[in-house]
Amino acid sequence: MDPRSDTPDPDLRPSSVEPKQEVLSATEARQGLLGKPVLVILLAGLILALLVWIPTEWWGSATAPENQSNQPVQQETAPPAQNNPPQQ
């Protein structure tokens, strides 16, 4: 075993023999099928996201404070007391 790690492995060297080139039609050269499995995965993910989002929105609305934190609190103040002397 060679202790040096910079020596190339003989199995990883490119071979001098070129691979045989096959002629494929456009349909055969396509990487996947018509894309239906990908569409199913995307739709399933969207449905799962909505199934989590909708109850979360309902829960958030139910537990939200009545006064939003970015709106000022309106306090009602009592009118000032009038200092009228009693009439005789």
C-alpha positions as CSV (number, residue, x, y, z in Angstrom):
1,M,0.0,0.0,0.0
2,D,1.3,3.4,-1.0
3,P,1.3,5.9,2.0
4,R,1.2,8.8,-0.4
5,S,-2.2,10.2,-1.2
6,D,-1.2,12.2,-4.2
7,T,-0.4,9.2,-6.4
8,P,-3.2,8.4,-8.8
9,D,-5.1,5.2,-8.4
10,P,-4.6,3.0,-11.5
11,D,-8.4,2.1,-11.4
12,L,-9.3,5.8,-11.6
13,R,-7.2,6.7,-14.6
14,P,-9.1,7.4,-17.8
15,S,-8.8,4.5,-20.2
16,S,-7.5,5.1,-23.7
17,V,-10.5,3.2,-25.1
18,E,-13.4,5.4,-26.0
19,P,-16.9,4.2,-25.1
20,K,-19.1,3.1,-27.9
21,Q,-21.4,5.9,-29.1
22,E,-25.1,4.8,-29.5
23,V,-27.5,6.7,-31.7
24,L,-30.6,7.4,-29.8
25,S,-33.9,9.1,-30.9
26,A,-35.1,12.2,-29.0
27,T,-37.6,10.1,-27.0
28,E,-35.0,7.5,-26.0
29,A,-32.4,10.2,-25.1
30,R,-34.8,11.9,-22.7
31,Q,-33.7,11.6,-19.1
32,G,-37.1,10.8,-17.6
33,L,-40.6,9.9,-18.5
34,L,-43.2,12.5,-19.4
35,G,-42.9,14.3,-16.1
36,K,-46.0,12.9,-14.4
37,P,-44.2,11.5,-11.3
38,V,-42.6,15.0,-10.7
39,L,-46.0,16.6,-11.0
40,V,-47.5,14.2,-8.5
41,I,-44.6,14.9,-6.0
42,L,-45.0,18.7,-6.5
43,L,-48.8,18.6,-6.0
44,A,-48.5,16.3,-3.0
45,G,-46.0,18.7,-1.4
46,L,-48.3,21.7,-2.1
47,I,-51.3,19.9,-0.6
48,L,-49.3,18.9,2.5
49,A,-48.1,22.5,2.9
50,L,-51.7,23.8,2.7
51,L,-52.8,21.2,5.2
52,V,-50.3,22.6,7.7
53,W,-50.7,26.3,6.8
54,I,-54.5,26.6,7.1
55,P,-54.9,25.2,10.7
56,T,-51.8,27.3,11.7
57,E,-53.6,30.5,10.4
58,W,-56.8,29.6,12.2
59,W,-54.9,29.0,15.4
60,G,-52.9,32.2,15.0
61,S,-56.1,34.2,14.5
62,A,-57.8,32.6,17.5
63,T,-54.8,33.4,19.8
64,A,-54.0,36.8,18.5
65,P,-54.5,39.7,20.9
66,E,-57.4,42.1,20.3
67,N,-55.1,45.1,19.9
68,Q,-52.3,44.6,17.4
69,S,-48.9,45.5,18.6
70,N,-48.3,48.0,15.8
71,Q,-51.5,50.0,16.5
72,P,-51.7,52.6,19.4
73,V,-53.9,51.8,22.3
74,Q,-56.8,54.1,22.6
75,Q,-57.7,54.8,26.2
76,E,-60.8,56.6,27.2
77,T,-60.2,59.4,29.7
78,A,-62.8,60.8,32.0
79,P,-63.7,64.4,31.4
80,P,-62.1,66.8,33.8
81,A,-64.0,67.6,36.9
82,Q,-65.7,71.0,36.8
83,N,-65.1,73.3,39.7
84,N,-68.5,75.0,39.8
85,P,-69.6,76.3,43.2
86,P,-73.0,75.1,44.3
87,Q,-75.8,77.4,43.4
88,Q,-78.2,78.8,46.0
